[in-house]
Amino acid sequence: MTAPLLRPRLLPFLFLLVYFSNLCKVIASETREREIRFPKPQSPNLSDVVVSRIAFGSCANQSAPQPIWNAIIDFDPQLFIWLGDNIYGDNRRPLRVFGREATVGPLKNTPRFFPSEESEMRRRYQLAKAQPGYSQLRKRAQVIGTWDDHDYGLNDAGKEFSEKNTSQKLLLDFLDEPEDSARRRQAGVYASYLFGPKGKQVKVILLDTRYHRDPLFSDGTILGESQWKWLEKELYGPGSEITIIASSIQVVSNLSASTGPIFYVESWGHFPKERERLYKLISDSERSGVFFISGDVHFAEITRYDCGCEYPLYDITSSGLTQAVERTVPPPLDYLLRLAAWLTPTTMRVYSSTCQHKSCTYAKQNFGVIEIDWDTIPQSIKFEVRSVNGNSVNMVKFSLTELQPKKMNRIHKQEKYRQHCVLEVELPWFRRHQLAFAFFGTLAAAAQFVKLQFNTRGRRKDTYVFIGLCLRDNSVIL
């Protein structure tokens, strides 16, 4: 008699039990599916581990072959830092000088770049994350990073970009940022990390040069006041032997001062007040071991500025993992690009016998490397650019004591640190624009040659077409 009386009362509980059992199965299935598509890295936490090998890179087109991950894995980094353009999420219209959709030239009436829908951006991140080499790296090393314009959502975009909050979520998902992370609640993707035990600490500061940035050439702000206050706290905080400031765009080099009006690239040099504020903040904080790493420009170089604080401020630029200037031209013309790089006046580039090319730039696929020898006395550090095969194409090595303020460094020689003090914009006018003179002089000579090959009447149009085709591609968008 008791059992039949209890059955009606048990039915609701049985129903709830079956319901929650099925719900748990669905959740578990979705979780497994997500882990298959986006496996979480199995790398150890580096907070208490001595970090001596760091790799970094930028500019990786998700649809392009990415053999460079093999070389990065062979280097066996403990930490990998993305410097932006981690995917190419925006779209390009064809180059057109005339018509309803002129994208370049004086008659331009249509933006050449336009953003993708959220679903398309997510799909491109999925492609990037599914790259076999990158998947292997995520299992072996901790991966952190920031963004640049193409993964922000639009070429050269700043604070005006309307979809930046959506782009922020997508980037942080790509980086496996925890759901409760402060980066998901703040305006921008800036962050800092501290690795290693006392006496062997490496601090990494990731800047966001997009979310708050004013228009180019405005000499406004790059970081915005909230990020500046945060950065000041980070630099004035507890010291570390090494502090890496990661900027998606170049800090030290201002290449546009020498390459304009042929082409321009983004850099802190377009915002001289912001750059001076950055240098002053580093100097006033009296923090030792500070240097920059950067990407964006589709070639690699090592630069330094000797008058920013009491020791040289290095900037190691690595770009890109797939996108590189020499890949845009047929093989015979790559020598012309190297000649142009050698002719371009620069006051900040570090020249050494370790460079593969005389210009000490490298415009093929590359990645950056930082190696720290904690066991030598004094401790030493090496900056290196490596090729797609893992070969060294540029390298600088020195003692960590060289990255200390004078009062901390007893062997500091002031005269040694004044080689790279003249800014590119301070060069004599003719020297600063010698590349432009060489370019347009060559173009005029080529046009004259073509003209001589044809009759002056009836064939003159062909000469003008030739000149137009040459001028059409005189702008490099990075």
Secondary structure, DSSP 8 states (H G I E B T S, - for coil): -HHHHHHHHHHHHHHHHHHHHHHHHHHHHHHHHHHHHS--------TTS---EEEEE----TTS--THHHHHHHH--SEEEE-S-SS--SEE----SSSTT--SSTT--S-SEE---HHHHHHHHHHHHT-HHHHHHHHHSEEEE---HHHHTSTT--TT-TTHHHHHHHHHHHTT--TT-GGGTSSS--EEEEESSTTS-EEEEE--SSTT---TTS---SS-HHHHHHHHHHHHSS--SEEEEE-SSBSS--THHHHTTT----BGGGSHHHHHHHHHHHHHHT-SSEEEEE--SSSBEEEEESSSSSS-EEEEE---SS--GGGGS-GGGHHHHHHHHHHS--SSB---TT-SSTTS-B-SSEEEEEEEESSSSS-EEEEEEEETTS-EEEEEEEEGGGGS-TTT-TT--GGGG-SS-S-GGGS-HHHHTHHHHHHHHHHHHHHHHHHHHS-TTTSHHHHHHHHHHHHHT-----
